[in-house]
Amino acid sequence: MIRCPKKKPARRQRQRVDRLAPPNKSMPGRKFRVYPEPGRPHVVEVHVARNSRHMREDIRRLYDPKWSCTRTEGMLASWRSKIDRRPVIRPGQVVARMFLNVQALRRRPGEIVSHECTHAGMAWARLRRANLRFMEGEEVLCYAVGRMVEQVNRCLYTMGAFR
């Protein structure tokens, strides 16, 4: 009598669960402000976390505890009115909030900073009601992006994010 070997059950694929740390034990990222245009009180808040997990915890703490994203290297949040979709400024003259993490910045520093600053520049251009079809509107966007990239890079080098 010949016996057939038993078939092993298939190995179950585990889902990776991104657990939130308790609020009293989580550390918020470093925060600083950059100005899209000198002489104006409007700012873009920049939150810099140690790694992508801490960055996601920062985003959840400020916005939605149910928010989940598996792979994010940076994020920018700007706001629009629910009624007429016009740009809205948060208390403290905050135009947008930028979230970065040091781990991703060390891999691709120039790309991430310029990408997120361009999003912030678009939020600033919408707030200024700049028409990007004409050169004057493009100049509003480009000058704001250049100023913000310079300020963000200066602060990140000072805090040692690129080492």
C-alpha positions in Angstrom: 0.0 0.0 0.0 1.5 3.3 -1.1 0.7 6.4 1.0 0.5 9.8 -0.4 2.2 12.6 1.5 -0.1 15.0 3.3 -0.4 18.3 1.6 0.8 21.1 3.9 -1.7 24.0 4.4 -0.8 27.2 2.5 1.0 29.7 4.6 -1.2 32.6 5.5 0.0 36.0 4.4 0.3 38.4 7.3 -1.0 41.9 7.0 1.2 44.6 8.3 -0.7 46.7 10.7 0.5 50.2 11.4 -0.3 50.7 15.1 -0.6 54.1 16.7 1.5 54.7 19.8 -0.5 56.0 22.8 -0.8 59.8 22.7 1.0 60.2 26.0 4.0 58.2 24.7 4.3 59.6 21.1 6.8 62.3 20.3 5.7 65.0 17.9 8.1 66.0 15.1 10.1 69.2 15.2 8.1 72.1 13.9 9.2 75.4 12.2 7.6 78.0 10.0 8.6 79.3 6.6 7.3 82.4 4.8 6.2 82.3 1.2 6.5 86.0 0.8 8.5 88.4 3.0 6.5 91.2 4.7 3.3 89.1 4.9 2.1 87.3 8.0 1.2 84.1 6.1 3.2 81.0 6.9 3.7 77.3 6.0 4.2 75.0 9.0 6.9 72.3 8.5 6.8 69.2 10.7 9.9 67.0 10.5 9.7 63.5 12.0 12.4 60.9 12.6 10.9 58.3 10.2 7.8 57.7 8.1 6.0 55.9 11.0 6.4 58.9 13.3 5.3 61.2 10.4 2.1 59.2 10.0 1.5 59.5 13.7 1.9 63.2 13.5 -0.6 63.4 10.6 -3.1 61.2 12.5 -2.7 63.3 15.7 -3.4 66.5 13.8 -6.1 65.3 11.4 -7.8 61.9 11.3 -7.0 59.0 13.6 -8.3 56.6 10.9 -6.0 58.0 8.2 -3.7 55.3 6.9 -1.0 55.3 4.2 1.6 52.6 3.8 4.3 54.6 2.0 4.6 58.3 2.3 7.8 60.3 2.1 6.2 63.7 2.5 2.8 65.3 2.6 1.3 68.8 2.4 -2.2 69.7 3.7 -3.8 72.9 2.5 -7.5 73.8 3.0 -10.4 74.9 0.8 -13.8 76.1 1.8 -16.5 73.5 1.7 -19.0 75.9 0.2 -17.3 77.7 -2.6 -13.9 75.8 -2.7 -11.9 79.0 -2.1 -8.6 78.7 -0.3 -8.9 79.1 3.5 -6.3 80.3 6.0 -6.1 78.5 9.3 -5.7 80.4 12.6 -2.2 81.8 13.0 -2.1 82.7 9.3 -1.2 79.1 8.3 -1.6 78.6 4.6 -0.5 74.9 4.6 1.2 72.2 6.8 4.1 70.3 5.4 5.1 66.9 6.8 8.6 65.5 6.1 10.6 62.7 7.6 14.4 62.5 8.0 14.7 58.9 6.8 13.3 59.8 3.4 15.1 63.1 3.2 18.4 61.3 3.5 17.6 59.1 0.5 16.3 61.9 -1.8 16.7 65.3 -0.2 16.3 67.7 -3.2 13.4 65.9 -4.8 11.2 65.7 -1.6 11.8 69.2 -0.4 11.2 70.8 -3.8 8.1 68.7 -4.4 6.4 69.6 -1.1 7.4 73.2 -1.4 5.9 73.3 -4.9 2.6 72.1 -3.4 2.9 74.8 -0.7 3.6 77.4 -3.5 0.4 76.3 -5.3 -1.6 76.8 -2.1 0.0 80.2 -1.8 -0.8 81.1 -5.4 -4.4 80.0 -5.0 -4.6 82.2 -1.9 -3.3 85.1 -3.9 -5.7 84.3 -6.7 -2.8 84.2 -9.2 -3.7 83.1 -12.7 -1.0 80.6 -13.7 -1.8 81.0 -17.4 0.1 84.3 -17.4 3.6 85.2 -16.5 2.7 87.3 -13.5 0.9 84.3 -11.9 3.8 82.0 -12.6 6.2 84.5 -11.0 4.1 84.5 -7.8 4.4 80.7 -7.7 8.1 80.5 -8.6 9.3 83.1 -6.1 7.3 81.6 -3.3 8.7 78.1 -4.1 12.3 79.4 -4.2 12.0 81.2 -0.9 10.4 78.3 0.8 13.0 75.7 -0.5 15.8 78.0 0.7 14.2 78.4 4.2 13.4 74.7 4.6 16.8 73.5 3.5 18.5 76.0 5.9 16.5 74.7 8.8 17.0 71.1 7.9 20.7 71.5 7.6 20.8 73.3 10.9 18.9 70.4 12.6 21.2 67.8 11.0 18.6 66.1 8.9 20.9 65.4 5.9 23.8 63.8 7.9 
